[in-house]
């Protein structure tokens, strides 16, 4: 069950990523935040796998054939590819190449866009029944 806490966590990590983008010149802040965001984004699917009944949702309810599921999956893979490229350009920057800064900034904009779309499609995939149950538990 997706909880309100999970949704708030994802939105908070996106806000933190935006802050790291805007304060990129402060490397003591930017680098650790971005490293943590990449690790969180890599580990988050494992958390979801361990805490949800995916067989029921994907196979029994036949959501495996949903375009939205596959679009979300494709966006996640795109995000991971952008992270790989971003890490490569960051290594060039740390190696002293100032020419890589423009490429790094362009990739950062793409990452923010794609991660925003990943979050948006994930929110569209939240099961309304699980949200309703979570709200009822919180109210009582």
ABEGO torsion letter per residue (X at the ends): XBBAAAAAAAAAAAAAAAAAAAAAABAAAAAAAAAAAAAAAAAAAAAAAAABBAAAAAAAAGAAABAAAAAAAAAAAAAAAAAAAAAAAAAAAAAGBAAAAAAAAAAAAAAAAAAAAAAAAAAAABBAAAAAAAAAAAAX
